[in-house]
Amino acid sequence: MNALTVTAPTSNRWTTNMASCNAQTADRYGPDPLRPVDKPLAWAGPDRILLDDVTCFGLHRWVIARKNECPDQVSWLLEAFKRAGNADVRWRMVWKDDGYWYLWIYWKE
């Protein structure tokens, strides 16, 4: 009997497409929508926290934005790795035409 090999299509990890980030972190039962940059949940220095939640499926989601430059991704990723423990932390950096850089960080419990 021959073994059947099934391969899933791979995606580019370093995408800069906001729609792709939305689709990859989408959870139709997610508790919170992404907040507008002028009304963040909180400020962390020059960074604006737009989303910080855990969905009913255990997906942790953070979205951090900064105007005209990248958010402090090293600090945010270190904190995410500490909180996630052994979970696989994923992240994307996205630039939009509104002049903001968005850092999407997510992991599953």
C-alpha distances in whole Angstrom, upper triangle without the diagonal:
4,7,9,13,16,19,22,26,28,32,35,36,39,40,44,43,45,43,39,41,42,38,37,39,39,39,41,42,44,47,49,49,50,54,56,57,61,60,58,57,59,60,59,61,60,57,57,54,53,50,49,47,44,43,42,38,39,39,42,44,47,48,51,53,56,58,58,56,53,53,53,49,50,52,50,46,47,49,45,43,46,45,42,41,37,36,35,38,38,41,42,46,47,50,52,55,57,57,55,52,50,48,45,43,41,38,37,38
4,6,9,13,16,19,22,25,28,31,33,36,37,40,40,42,40,36,38,39,36,34,37,37,37,39,41,42,46,47,47,48,52,54,55,58,58,55,55,56,57,56,58,58,54,54,52,50,48,47,45,43,41,40,37,38,37,40,42,44,46,48,51,53,55,55,53,50,50,50,47,47,49,47,44,45,46,43,41,44,43,40,39,36,34,33,36,35,38,39,42,44,47,48,51,54,54,52,49,47,45,42,41,38,36,35,36
4,6,10,13,16,19,21,25,28,29,33,34,37,37,39,37,33,35,36,33,31,33,34,34,36,37,39,42,44,44,44,48,50,51,55,54,52,51,53,54,52,55,54,51,50,48,47,44,43,42,39,37,37,33,34,34,37,38,41,42,45,47,50,52,52,50,47,47,47,43,43,45,43,40,41,43,39,37,40,40,36,36,32,31,29,32,32,35,36,39,40,44,45,48,50,51,49,46,43,41,38,37,35,32,31,32
4,6,10,13,16,19,22,25,27,30,31,34,34,35,33,30,32,33,29,28,30,31,31,33,35,36,40,41,41,41,45,47,48,52,51,49,49,50,51,50,53,52,48,48,45,44,42,41,39,37,35,35,31,32,32,34,36,38,40,42,44,47,49,49,47,44,44,45,41,41,43,41,38,40,41,38,36,39,38,35,35,31,29,28,30,30,32,33,37,38,41,42,45,47,48,46,43,41,39,36,35,32,31,29,31
4,7,10,13,15,19,22,23,27,27,31,31,32,31,27,29,30,27,25,28,28,29,31,33,34,38,39,39,39,43,44,45,49,49,46,46,47,48,47,49,48,45,45,43,41,39,39,37,35,33,33,29,30,29,32,33,35,37,39,41,44,46,46,44,41,41,41,37,38,40,38,35,37,38,35,33,36,36,32,32,29,27,25,27,26,29,30,33,34,37,39,42,44,45,43,40,37,35,33,32,29,28,27,29
4,7,10,12,16,19,21,24,24,28,27,29,27,24,25,27,23,21,24,25,26,28,30,31,34,35,35,35,39,41,42,46,45,43,43,44,45,44,47,46,42,42,39,38,36,36,34,32,30,30,26,27,26,29,30,32,34,36,38,41,43,43,41,38,38,39,35,36,38,36,33,35,36,32,31,34,34,30,30,27,25,23,25,24,26,27,30,31,34,36,39,41,41,39,37,34,32,30,29,27,25,24,26
4,7,9,12,16,17,21,21,24,24,26,24,21,22,24,21,19,22,23,24,26,28,29,33,34,33,33,37,38,39,43,43,40,40,42,42,41,44,42,39,39,37,35,33,33,32,30,28,29,25,26,25,27,28,30,31,33,35,38,40,39,38,35,35,36,32,33,35,33,30,32,33,30,29,32,32,28,29,25,23,21,23,21,23,24,27,28,31,33,35,38,38,36,33,31,29,27,26,24,23,23,25
4,6,10,13,15,18,18,21,21,22,21,17,19,20,17,15,18,19,21,23,25,26,29,30,29,29,33,35,35,39,39,37,37,38,39,38,41,39,36,35,33,32,30,30,29,27,25,26,23,24,22,24,24,27,27,30,32,34,36,36,35,32,32,33,29,30,33,30,27,30,31,27,27,30,29,26,27,24,21,19,20,18,20,21,24,25,28,29,32,34,35,33,30,28,26,23,23,21,20,20,23
4,7,10,12,15,15,18,18,20,18,15,17,19,16,14,18,19,21,23,26,26,29,30,29,28,32,33,34,37,37,36,36,37,38,37,39,38,34,34,32,31,29,30,29,27,26,27,24,25,22,24,24,26,26,29,30,32,34,34,32,29,30,31,28,29,32,29,27,29,31,27,27,30,30,26,28,25,23,19,20,18,19,19,22,22,25,26,29,32,32,30,28,26,24,22,22,21,21,21,24
4,7,9,12,12,16,16,18,17,13,15,17,15,13,16,18,20,23,25,25,29,28,27,26,30,31,31,35,35,33,34,35,35,34,36,35,31,31,30,28,27,27,27,26,25,27,23,24,21,23,22,24,24,26,27,29,31,31,29,26,27,28,24,26,28,26,23,26,28,24,24,27,27,24,25,23,20,17,18,15,16,16,19,19,22,24,27,29,30,28,25,23,21,19,19,18,19,19,23
4,6,9,8,12,12,14,14,10,12,14,12,10,14,16,19,21,24,23,27,26,25,24,27,28,28,32,32,30,31,32,32,31,33,31,28,28,27,25,24,25,25,24,24,26,23,23,20,21,20,21,21,23,24,26,28,27,26,23,24,25,22,23,26,24,21,24,26,23,23,26,26,23,25,23,20,17,16,13,14,13,15,16,19,20,23,26,26,24,21,19,18,16,17,17,17,19,22
4,5,6,9,10,13,14,10,11,15,14,12,15,17,20,23,26,25,28,27,25,23,26,27,27,30,31,29,30,31,30,29,31,29,26,26,25,24,24,25,25,25,25,27,25,24,21,21,20,20,20,21,22,24,25,24,23,20,21,22,19,21,24,22,20,23,24,22,22,25,26,23,25,23,21,17,16,13,12,11,13,13,16,18,21,24,23,22,19,17,16,15,16,16,18,20,23
4,6,9,11,13,14,10,10,14,13,11,13,16,19,22,25,23,26,25,23,22,24,25,25,29,29,27,27,28,28,26,28,26,23,24,23,22,21,22,23,22,23,25,23,22,18,19,17,17,17,18,19,21,23,23,21,18,18,19,16,17,20,18,16,19,21,18,18,22,22,20,21,20,17,14,12,9,9,8,10,12,15,18,21,23,22,20,17,15,14,12,13,13,15,17,21
4,7,9,12,13,11,10,14,14,12,14,18,21,24,26,24,27,25,23,21,23,24,23,27,28,25,26,27,26,25,26,24,21,22,21,21,21,22,23,24,24,27,25,24,20,20,18,17,16,17,17,19,20,19,17,15,16,17,14,16,19,17,15,19,21,18,19,23,23,21,23,22,20,16,14,11,9,7,8,9,12,15,18,20,19,17,14,13,12,12,13,15,17,19,23
4,6,8,10,7,8,12,12,11,13,16,19,22,24,23,25,24,21,19,22,22,21,25,26,24,26,26,26,25,26,24,21,21,21,20,20,22,23,23,23,26,25,24,20,20,18,17,16,17,17,18,20,19,17,15,17,19,16,18,21,19,18,21,22,20,21,25,25,23,25,24,22,18,16,12,10,7,8,8,10,13,16,18,18,16,13,12,12,12,14,15,17,20,24
4,6,9,8,8,11,13,12,14,16,20,22,25,23,25,23,20,18,20,19,18,22,24,22,24,24,24,23,24,22,19,19,19,18,19,21,23,24,24,27,26,25,21,21,18,17,14,15,14,16,16,16,15,13,15,17,15,18,21,19,18,22,23,21,22,26,25,24,27,26,24,20,18,14,11,8,7,5,7,9,12,14,14,13,10,10,11,11,14,16,19,22,26
4,5,5,7,9,10,11,13,14,18,20,23,21,23,21,18,16,18,18,18,21,23,22,23,25,25,25,26,23,20,20,20,18,18,21,22,23,23,26,25,24,21,20,17,17,15,16,15,17,18,17,17,15,17,20,18,21,23,21,20,24,24,22,24,27,27,25,28,28,24,21,19,15,13,9,9,7,8,9,11,14,15,13,12,11,12,12,15,16,19,22,25
4,5,5,6,9,10,11,12,15,17,20,18,20,18,15,12,15,14,15,18,19,18,20,22,22,22,24,21,18,17,17,14,15,18,19,20,20,23,22,22,19,18,15,14,12,13,13,15,16,16,16,15,16,19,17,21,22,19,19,23,23,21,23,26,25,24,27,27,24,21,18,15,12,9,9,6,8,7,11,12,13,12,10,9,10,10,13,15,18,20,24
4,5,5,6,9,10,10,14,15,18,17,19,17,14,13,16,16,17,20,21,20,22,24,25,25,27,25,22,20,19,16,16,19,19,20,19,22,21,22,18,19,16,16,14,16,16,19,19,20,20,19,19,22,20,24,25,22,22,25,25,23,25,28,26,25,28,28,24,22,20,16,14,12,12,10,12,11,13,15,17,15,14,12,14,12,15,16,19,20,24
4,5,5,6,9,10,13,15,18,17,20,18,16,15,18,19,19,23,23,22,23,25,26,26,28,25,22,21,20,18,17,19,19,20,19,22,20,20,17,17,15,16,14,17,17,20,21,21,21,19,19,22,19,22,24,21,20,24,24,21,23,26,25,23,26,25,22,19,17,13,12,10,11,10,12,13,16,17,19,17,15,13,13,11,14,14,16,18,22
4,5,5,6,8,12,14,17,15,17,16,14,12,15,16,17,21,21,19,20,21,22,22,24,22,19,18,16,14,13,15,16,17,16,19,18,18,14,14,11,12,10,13,14,17,19,19,19,16,16,19,16,19,20,17,17,20,20,17,19,23,21,20,23,23,19,16,14,11,9,7,9,8,11,12,15,17,17,15,13,10,10,7,10,10,13,16,19
4,6,5,6,9,11,14,12,15,13,11,10,13,15,16,19,19,18,19,21,22,23,25,23,20,18,16,13,12,15,15,15,14,17,17,17,14,14,11,12,11,14,15,18,20,21,21,19,18,21,19,22,23,19,19,22,22,19,21,24,22,21,24,24,20,18,16,13,12,10,12,11,13,13,16,17,18,16,15,12,12,9,12,11,14,16,19
4,6,5,9,10,13,13,16,15,13,13,17,18,20,23,23,21,22,24,26,26,28,27,23,22,20,17,15,17,17,16,15,17,16,17,14,15,13,15,14,17,18,21,23,24,24,22,21,24,21,24,25,22,21,24,24,21,22,25,23,21,25,24,20,18,17,14,13,12,14,13,16,16,19,20,22,19,18,15,15,12,13,12,15,16,19
4,6,9,12,14,13,16,16,15,14,18,20,21,24,24,22,22,24,25,25,28,26,23,21,19,17,15,16,16,15,14,16,14,15,11,13,11,13,13,16,18,21,23,24,23,21,20,22,19,21,23,19,18,21,21,18,19,22,21,18,21,20,17,14,13,10,10,10,13,13,16,17,20,21,22,20,18,15,13,10,11,10,11,12,16
4,6,10,12,10,13,12,12,11,15,17,19,22,21,19,19,21,22,22,25,24,20,19,16,14,12,13,12,11,11,13,12,12,8,9,8,10,11,14,16,20,22,24,23,20,19,20,18,20,21,17,16,20,19,15,17,20,18,16,19,19,15,14,12,10,10,10,13,13,17,17,21,21,22,19,17,14,12,9,9,7,9,11,14
4,6,9,8,11,11,10,11,15,17,19,22,21,20,19,22,24,25,27,26,23,20,18,15,13,14,12,12,10,12,11,13,10,11,10,12,13,16,18,22,24,26,25,23,22,24,21,24,24,21,20,23,22,19,21,23,21,19,22,22,18,17,16,14,14,14,16,16,19,18,22,22,23,21,19,16,15,12,12,11,12,13,16
4,5,5,9,10,10,12,16,19,21,24,22,21,20,22,25,26,29,28,24,22,19,16,13,14,11,10,7,9,8,10,8,11,10,13,14,18,20,24,27,29,28,25,24,26,23,26,26,22,21,24,23,19,21,23,20,19,22,22,18,17,17,15,16,17,19,19,22,22,25,25,26,23,22,19,18,14,14,12,13,12,14
4,6,9,10,10,13,16,19,22,24,23,22,21,24,27,28,31,30,26,24,21,18,15,16,13,13,9,10,10,13,12,14,13,16,17,21,22,26,28,31,30,28,27,29,27,29,29,25,25,28,26,23,25,27,24,22,25,25,22,21,20,19,20,20,22,21,24,23,26,26,28,25,24,21,21,17,18,15,16,15,18
4,6,9,10,14,16,20,23,25,23,21,20,23,26,27,31,30,27,24,21,18,15,15,12,10,7,7,8,11,11,13,13,16,17,21,23,27,29,32,32,29,27,29,27,29,29,25,25,27,25,22,24,26,22,21,24,24,21,21,20,20,21,21,24,24,26,25,28,28,29,27,26,22,22,18,18,15,16,15,16
4,6,8,10,13,17,19,22,19,18,16,19,22,23,27,26,23,20,17,14,11,11,8,8,5,7,9,10,9,10,10,12,14,17,20,24,26,29,28,26,24,25,24,26,25,21,22,24,22,19,22,23,20,19,22,23,19,19,18,18,18,19,21,21,23,23,26,25,27,24,23,19,18,15,15,13,14,13,15
4,7,10,12,16,18,20,17,16,14,17,21,22,26,26,22,19,16,13,10,10,7,8,6,8,11,11,11,11,11,13,14,17,20,23,26,29,29,26,24,26,24,27,25,22,22,25,22,19,22,23,20,19,23,24,21,21,20,20,20,21,23,22,25,24,27,25,27,24,23,20,19,16,16,15,16,15,16
4,7,8,12,15,16,14,12,11,14,18,19,23,22,19,16,13,10,7,8,7,9,9,11,13,14,12,11,10,11,11,14,16,20,22,25,25,23,21,23,22,25,23,20,21,24,21,19,22,23,20,20,23,25,22,22,20,19,19,19,20,20,22,21,24,22,23,20,20,17,17,14,15,14,16,17,18
4,6,9,12,14,12,12,11,15,17,20,22,21,18,15,12,9,7,10,10,12,11,14,16,16,14,13,11,11,11,13,15,18,20,23,23,22,20,22,22,25,24,20,21,24,22,20,23,25,22,22,25,27,23,23,20,19,18,18,19,17,19,18,20,19,21,18,18,15,16,13,15,15,17,18,20
4,7,9,12,10,9,10,13,15,17,20,18,15,12,10,6,6,9,10,13,13,17,18,17,15,13,10,10,8,10,11,15,16,19,20,18,17,19,19,22,21,18,19,22,20,18,22,23,21,21,25,26,23,22,19,18,16,15,15,14,15,14,17,15,17,14,14,11,12,11,13,14,17,18,21
4,6,8,7,6,7,11,13,15,18,16,14,10,9,5,7,10,12,15,16,19,21,20,18,16,13,11,9,10,11,13,15,18,19,18,16,19,19,23,22,18,21,23,21,20,24,25,23,23,27,29,26,25,22,21,18,18,17,16,16,15,17,14,16,13,14,12,14,13,15,16,20,21,23
4,5,5,6,9,12,13,16,17,15,13,10,10,7,10,13,16,19,20,23,24,24,21,19,16,14,11,11,10,12,13,16,17,17,16,19,20,23,23,20,22,25,23,22,26,27,25,26,30,31,28,27,24,22,20,18,17,15,15,13,14,11,13,11,13,12,14,15,17,19,22,25,27
4,5,6,9,10,11,13,14,12,10,7,9,7,10,14,17,20,21,25,26,25,22,20,16,14,11,9,7,9,9,13,14,14,13,16,18,21,20,18,20,23,22,21,25,26,25,26,29,31,28,27,24,22,19,18,16,14,13,12,13,10,11,8,11,10,13,14,17,19,23,25,27
4,6,10,11,11,14,15,13,12,9,11,9,13,16,19,23,24,27,29,28,25,23,19,17,14,13,10,11,11,14,16,17,16,19,20,24,23,20,23,26,24,24,28,29,27,29,32,34,32,31,27,26,23,21,19,18,16,15,15,12,13,11,14,14,16,18,20,22,26,28,30
4,7,8,10,13,15,14,12,9,9,8,11,14,16,20,21,25,26,25,23,21,18,15,13,12,11,13,14,17,19,19,17,20,21,24,22,20,23,25,23,23,27,27,25,27,30,33,30,30,26,25,23,22,20,19,19,17,18,15,16,14,16,15,17,17,20,21,25,27,28
4,5,7,10,12,12,9,6,6,5,8,10,13,17,19,22,24,23,20,18,15,12,10,9,9,11,13,16,17,17,14,16,18,21,19,16,19,21,19,19,23,23,22,23,27,29,27,26,23,22,20,19,18,17,17,17,18,15,16,13,14,13,14,15,16,18,21,24,25
4,7,10,13,13,11,7,6,6,7,8,11,15,17,20,22,20,19,16,13,11,10,10,11,13,16,20,20,18,16,17,18,21,18,16,19,20,18,17,21,21,19,21,24,27,25,25,22,21,20,20,19,19,20,20,22,19,19,16,17,14,15,15,16,17,20,22,23
4,7,10,10,9,6,5,8,9,10,13,17,19,23,24,22,20,17,15,12,11,10,11,12,15,18,18,17,14,15,17,19,16,14,17,19,16,17,21,20,19,21,24,27,25,25,22,22,20,20,19,20,20,20,22,20,19,16,16,15,15,16,16,18,21,23,24
4,6,7,6,5,6,9,12,12,16,19,22,26,27,25,22,19,17,13,12,9,10,10,12,16,15,15,12,13,15,17,14,13,17,18,16,17,21,20,19,22,25,28,26,26,22,22,20,20,18,19,19,20,22,19,18,15,15,14,14,16,17,19,22,25,26
4,6,5,6,7,11,13,13,16,20,23,26,27,24,22,19,16,13,12,9,10,10,13,16,15,13,10,10,12,14,11,10,14,15,13,15,18,18,17,20,23,25,24,24,21,21,18,19,17,19,19,20,23,20,18,15,15,14,13,15,16,18,21,24,25
4,5,8,10,14,16,16,20,23,26,30,31,28,26,22,20,16,15,11,11,10,12,14,13,13,10,10,13,14,12,12,16,17,15,17,20,20,20,23,25,28,27,27,23,23,20,20,18,19,19,21,22,20,18,15,15,15,15,17,18,21,24,27,28
4,7,10,13,16,17,21,24,27,30,31,29,26,22,20,16,14,10,9,6,8,11,10,10,8,9,12,15,13,13,16,18,17,19,22,22,22,24,27,29,28,27,23,23,19,19,16,17,16,17,19,16,14,12,12,13,13,16,18,21,24,27,29
4,7,9,12,13,17,20,23,27,27,25,22,19,16,12,10,6,6,5,8,11,10,9,6,8,10,13,11,10,14,15,14,15,19,19,19,21,24,26,25,24,20,19,16,16,14,14,14,16,18,15,14,10,10,10,10,13,14,17,20,24,25
4,6,9,11,15,18,21,24,25,23,21,17,14,11,8,5,5,6,9,13,12,11,9,11,13,15,14,12,15,17,16,16,20,20,19,21,24,27,25,24,20,19,16,16,14,14,14,15,17,14,13,10,10,9,10,12,14,17,20,23,24
4,6,7,11,14,17,21,22,20,17,14,11,7,6,5,7,9,12,16,15,13,10,12,13,15,13,11,14,16,14,14,17,18,17,18,22,24,22,21,18,17,15,15,14,15,16,16,19,16,16,12,12,10,10,10,11,14,17,19,21
4,7,10,14,15,19,20,19,16,13,10,7,5,6,7,10,13,16,16,15,12,15,15,18,17,13,16,18,16,15,19,20,18,19,23,25,22,22,18,17,15,15,14,14,15,15,17,15,15,12,12,9,10,10,12,13,17,19,21
4,6,10,12,15,16,15,12,10,7,5,5,7,10,13,16,19,19,17,14,16,15,18,17,13,15,18,15,14,17,18,16,17,20,22,19,19,16,15,14,14,15,15,17,17,20,18,18,15,14,11,10,9,10,11,14,16,17
4,7,10,14,15,13,11,8,6,5,7,9,12,16,19,22,21,18,15,16,15,17,16,12,14,16,13,11,15,15,13,14,17,19,17,17,15,15,14,15,16,17,19,20,23,21,22,18,17,13,12,10,10,10,12,14,15
4,7,10,11,9,8,6,5,7,10,12,16,19,22,25,24,22,19,20,18,20,18,15,16,18,15,13,16,16,13,13,17,19,16,17,15,15,15,17,18,19,22,22,26,24,25,21,20,16,15,12,11,10,11,12,13
4,7,8,6,5,4,6,9,12,15,19,22,26,28,27,24,21,22,20,22,20,17,17,18,16,13,15,16,12,12,15,17,14,15,14,15,16,18,20,21,24,25,28,27,28,24,22,19,17,14,12,9,10,9,9
4,5,5,5,7,8,11,14,17,21,24,27,30,29,26,24,25,23,24,23,20,19,21,19,16,18,19,16,15,18,19,15,16,15,16,17,19,21,22,25,25,28,28,29,25,24,20,18,15,14,11,11,10,10
4,6,7,10,12,15,18,21,24,28,31,34,33,30,27,28,26,28,27,23,23,24,22,19,21,21,18,16,19,20,17,18,18,19,20,22,25,26,28,29,32,31,32,29,28,24,22,19,17,14,13,11,11
4,6,9,11,15,18,22,25,28,31,34,32,29,27,28,25,27,26,22,21,23,21,18,19,20,17,15,17,17,14,15,16,16,18,21,24,25,28,28,32,31,32,29,27,23,22,18,16,12,11,8,9
4,6,10,13,16,20,23,27,30,32,30,27,25,25,23,24,23,19,18,20,18,14,16,16,13,11,14,14,11,13,13,14,16,19,22,24,27,28,31,31,31,28,26,22,20,16,14,10,8,6,5
4,6,10,13,16,20,23,27,29,27,24,22,22,20,21,20,17,16,18,16,13,14,16,13,11,14,14,11,11,10,11,13,15,18,20,23,24,28,27,28,24,22,18,16,13,10,7,6,5,7
4,7,10,13,17,20,24,26,24,21,19,19,17,18,17,13,13,15,13,9,12,13,10,9,12,14,10,11,9,10,12,14,17,18,22,23,26,26,26,22,20,16,14,11,8,5,5,6,8
4,7,10,13,17,20,23,21,18,16,17,15,17,16,12,12,15,13,10,13,14,12,11,15,16,13,13,10,10,10,12,14,15,18,19,23,22,22,18,16,13,11,7,6,5,7,9,11
4,7,10,14,17,19,18,15,12,13,12,14,13,9,10,13,11,9,12,14,12,12,16,18,15,14,11,11,9,11,12,13,16,17,21,20,19,16,14,10,8,6,5,6,9,12,14
4,7,10,14,16,15,12,10,12,11,14,14,10,12,15,13,12,15,17,15,16,19,21,18,17,13,12,10,10,10,10,13,14,17,16,16,12,10,7,6,5,6,9,12,15,18
4,7,11,13,12,10,7,9,9,12,12,9,11,14,13,12,16,17,16,17,21,22,20,19,15,14,11,11,10,10,12,13,16,15,14,10,8,6,5,7,8,11,15,18,20
4,7,10,9,8,6,10,10,14,14,11,14,17,16,16,19,21,20,21,24,26,23,22,18,17,13,12,10,9,9,10,13,11,10,6,5,4,6,9,11,15,18,22,24
4,7,6,6,5,9,11,14,14,13,15,18,18,18,21,23,22,23,26,28,26,25,21,19,16,14,11,11,10,11,13,11,9,5,5,7,9,12,14,18,21,25,27
4,6,8,9,12,14,17,17,16,19,22,21,22,25,26,26,27,30,32,30,28,24,22,19,16,13,12,10,10,11,9,6,4,6,9,12,15,18,21,25,28,31
4,7,9,13,14,17,18,18,20,23,23,23,26,28,28,29,32,33,31,29,25,23,19,17,13,12,9,10,10,9,5,6,7,10,13,16,19,23,26,30,33
4,7,9,11,14,15,15,17,19,20,21,23,25,25,26,29,30,28,26,23,21,17,15,11,11,9,11,13,12,8,7,6,9,11,15,17,21,24,28,30
4,6,7,11,12,12,13,16,17,17,19,21,22,23,25,26,25,22,19,17,13,11,8,9,9,11,14,13,10,8,5,7,8,12,14,17,21,24,27
4,5,9,9,8,11,13,14,14,17,18,19,20,23,24,23,21,17,16,12,11,9,10,11,13,16,15,12,9,7,7,7,10,12,16,19,22,24
4,6,6,6,9,10,11,13,15,16,17,18,21,22,21,20,16,16,13,13,11,13,14,17,20,19,16,13,11,11,9,12,12,16,18,22,24
4,6,5,6,8,10,10,12,14,15,16,18,19,18,16,13,12,9,10,9,12,14,17,20,20,17,14,11,10,7,10,10,13,15,19,21
4,6,5,6,9,10,11,12,14,15,17,18,18,16,13,13,11,13,12,15,17,20,24,23,21,18,14,14,11,13,12,15,16,20,21
4,6,5,6,9,10,11,13,14,16,18,18,17,14,15,13,15,14,17,19,22,25,24,22,18,16,14,12,13,12,15,16,20,21
4,6,5,6,9,10,11,12,14,17,16,15,11,12,10,12,12,15,17,20,23,22,20,17,14,12,9,10,8,11,13,17,18
4,5,5,6,9,10,10,12,14,13,12,8,9,8,11,12,15,18,21,24,24,22,19,15,13,10,10,8,10,11,15,16
4,5,5,6,9,10,11,13,13,13,10,12,12,15,15,19,21,24,28,27,25,22,19,17,13,14,11,13,13,16,17
4,5,5,6,9,10,13,13,13,11,13,13,16,16,20,22,25,28,27,25,22,19,17,13,13,11,12,12,15,15
4,5,5,6,9,11,10,10,7,10,10,13,15,18,21,23,27,26,25,21,18,16,12,11,8,8,8,11,12
4,5,5,6,8,8,8,7,10,11,15,17,20,23,26,29,29,28,24,21,18,15,14,10,10,9,12,12
4,6,6,9,10,11,10,13,15,18,20,23,26,29,32,31,30,26,23,21,17,16,13,13,12,13,13
4,6,9,9,11,10,13,14,18,20,23,26,28,31,31,30,26,23,20,17,15,12,11,10,11,10
4,6,5,8,7,11,13,17,19,22,25,28,31,31,30,26,23,20,17,15,11,9,7,8,7
4,6,9,9,13,16,19,22,25,28,31,35,34,33,30,26,24,20,18,14,13,10,10,9
4,7,9,12,16,19,22,25,29,31,35,35,34,31,28,25,21,19,15,13,10,10,9
4,6,9,13,17,20,23,26,29,32,32,32,28,25,22,18,16,12,10,6,6,6
4,6,10,14,17,20,24,26,30,30,30,26,23,20,16,14,11,9,6,7,9
4,7,11,14,17,20,23,27,27,26,23,19,16,13,10,7,6,5,8,10
4,7,11,13,17,20,23,24,23,20,17,14,11,8,6,5,6,9,12
4,7,10,14,16,20,20,20,16,13,10,7,5,4,6,9,12,15
4,6,10,13,16,17,17,14,10,8,6,5,7,9,12,15,19
4,7,10,14,15,13,11,7,6,5,6,9,12,15,19,22
4,7,10,11,11,8,6,5,6,8,11,14,18,21,24
4,7,8,7,6,4,6,9,11,15,18,21,24,28
4,5,6,6,7,8,11,13,17,19,23,26,29
4,5,7,9,11,15,17,20,23,27,30,33
4,6,9,11,15,17,20,23,27,30,33
4,7,10,13,16,20,23,27,30,33
4,6,10,13,16,19,23,26,29
4,7,10,13,17,20,24,26
4,6,10,13,17,20,23
4,6,10,14,17,20
4,7,10,14,17
4,7,11,13
4,7,10
4,7
4
